[in-house]
Amino acid sequence: MNSKETDHQKRTPIISQSFQLFRRYGIRNITMDDISQKMGISNKTIYKYFHNKEDLLISCVEKGGDKFEMYIELSVAIRTPLSKSRRYSRLY
């Protein structure tokens, strides 16, 4: 296993957990400390893979990009708000 694969394996759970926290509590309400505490890792570990919160957030957006594109497509395809919410809830 090379260094890039190892970095990817370390970054992925941080991105996933951060994505969930940002979504649940809002970007401004979550700190790097919150993320590290929730994951049981040190801030130093997070900063090893991400320069700052903005860098981590960009990675989260990139990860969620596919879902975002799917939301846009569904919004266009589905006409009623109730139908939209049912569709969105199935994605999670």
Disulfide bonds with the S-S distance in Angstrom:
none
